[in-house]
């Protein structure tokens, strides 16, 4: 499978960033409000970020300042207007906005994990299968994958009676724990964390902080939105601050 790769001499990736996992450079993003006469609403303007192995960067700023838009742009859920999002994927630099859909899916499968606030599932599929899916896509045998999920579900205090049920009827906190197990079961080099503890009690917030710390030790680089001050202060190494457009 061929990718858009970054040559060693490219000005996009300075030498000091060569050991990074992700380099977002000068991202611009606007939304066009068609029901309001095509008004263009700028959200991101020249935003840049470099993620190194083993660090967690918090996105901070008021509501509406672009944190979630930036996060979704890093996962290529939103198409940026300009800029580059370089990701080190299987030893090669790829620019996410330039990838074909099948190439992007491969990056998400092996390199770039995402913990969303929301769990989207197919009805009647048991929680353990939902959480084990990324591991099995990674090539792990189904029973080994499910055993890894059982361990994570136990660690996250998800009652065993729920494991074989569809998460469609779960509470917000239960769904979030399935989502966390789904992402943290795989050793992704990069993880994007969108308020991963928003629906959790104190005990499970502690478990998630431990999982983040363990993945940092493994060299995982993370970007996260954390509205819980304690979580942010304990797991994040630095912050990228956003301001609202006037």
Secondary structure by P-SEA (a helix, b strand, c coil): cccccccccccccccccccccbbbcbbbbbbbbccccbbbbbcccbbbbbbcccbbbbbbbcccccaaaaaaaaacccccccccccccccccccccccccaaaaaaaaaccccccccbbbbcccccaaaaaaaaaaaacccaaaaaaaaaaaaaaacccccccccccccccaaaaaaaaaaaaccccccbbbbccccccccaaaaaaaaaaaaaaaaacccbbbbbccaaaaaccccbbbbbbbcc
